[in-house]
Amino acid sequence: MAMLKSEKVKVGDGIAEALGKSHASIVAEYRGITAEELASLRRELHKYDAKFKVVKNRVAIKALAKGGESTEALKPFLKGPVGLTLIYGDVAQSAKKIFEFSKENDNLIQVSRMVWRYPYQSHLLRSFVC
């Protein structure tokens, strides 16, 4: 079902606010992940004060524009079915959980990494959390 424009704006504002409050975020493509697997990931992330949110790309792009320059680096990675991991607590443990989950579930592809608002290349973040 299509969202009304007012609903998209409300969702976008919520994402912008969440990005502004988070310490870090990770964009991941979740194509092929079941609802049960996503629920399991969300439960694990909750332990470290992090959330995985499925977002519509166009809504997320507009939210990122509201978030300022620090979130602009994520824009190019919003292609396909993506989710944002918003990390409010332990960045290292949350990122590690995403990496562990992606090893167990080949369908979860980490597209972009963003730690403390700075884009990191995959191998740098991996060395940070592993």
Order of alpha helices (4+ residues) and beta strands (2+ residues): alpha-beta-alpha-beta-alpha-alpha-beta-alpha-beta-beta-alpha
